[in-house]
Amino acid sequence: MIIITPKSPEYNTSIQEWNRAINKFPYLIAYCENTSDVSEIIHYARKHHLPIRIRSGGHNYEGYSTGNDCVVIDISKMNNTKIDYVNNTVKLDGGTKNTELYNYISNEGYPFSGGTCPTVGVSGYALGGGWGYSARKFGLGCDSLVEVELVNYKGCVLTANKDKNSDLFWALQGAGGGNFGVITSMTFSLPPKVDKVTYVRMYYPGINKNIQVKVLDTWQKWISSVDNDINLSGGLYNTKKKVFTLILEVLVIKTLRILKSFLSLFII
């Protein structure tokens, strides 16, 4: 375990969250490397009556993974991943990020119903339900979750699945969100392997409101009529020059004929 305090030269770097607007000053940051480290630092925080915050990817928009005068349990160094080929599952440490998981399982030909941002922690993503580009095909991230190991507020290590601590597992599997403990590992079932994936990103800078409405209306009508091999996300952004830009991102699994229908509708 690596402990960072306000006297450490790495402190200012270590307190930085993904959202640069968050400006909090923890009592200490504990970079845990295994489950025992997590249990130990929880016992320390309880003994000294210090509030606890849990950080994996540090992507919480409101900054709930940090705070003033608290103990930040950072599990980003716990990022090992392993495929069980017999049971067709993947087990990953609680600090694993989307990009680390994708790089590992994609080399074996597996997809994963993961998130859109590569540096988001898989544990935070899945406990919140978990939407990604492949959700129409493979479901939400929490749908494939089969087991969780966590350290609770007492520092005790618990395993939760459909048979053991099933009520806790139900709460963790997207129903109740996080905050039940520090996730130290998660096991997911893997979908079938795929050999073709196409990703397209389209920019529409400076479009007027009529075109914005037309594109979004076309999207909503079109997406309900195509099969689950395709998914689409989009957003409207206002630049510094107050120019509205529409960005569409589409993921196609296997079936390229769907991509052709998409392009025919959305190329302006």
C-alpha angles and dihedrals in degrees: 000000000000117000120203119193133175087268093057117101089227094055099100091049094044095053093056114114127200088255101067091202090071109097111178132147116213123202087234142341118224115201101202121203101187144007093272090058090053092050092047095051092047090054089049093051092048092048092052095039093241122154116242131226124186122217130184111148094359091229099130102132093212094046096246089147090072140030147164119292093357138118112256111205104205114192098175091115090060097081110130118138130194134179120220102209094186095057095028093235137126123219119200136177118253094252096056114127126217093253093051091052094044093050091051103046097035089063086062093048096254126134122207133205092239137147131279098241113074098209097051114111113250092222094057091043095051097042089056092054099266123239121193141156092274095049094107089056103036105017130239121325092253091054091072096043110116105166141012133195116201143164112232130214091276092055093253120141114233133184117210128190137132091289104032121052085348095172090056090047090052090053093047095047094081095287100095103015122219135315096091093106144308110304109226099172141003131195121207132185112239125231121229117288119266130203102194130051125160125192123192128183119192129191126203106185121189098007120161126238095261092058091044090056092044094052094047092046091049090049094052093049095043099047092057092057101050129077126259097266089090135055133178137198130184144174143188117232132189112213126212087264089055092249114147114229126188117208121193122188122189133185121198123191115205101317110090094175087075089056090056091055089049093051092047090058103039106039103101 
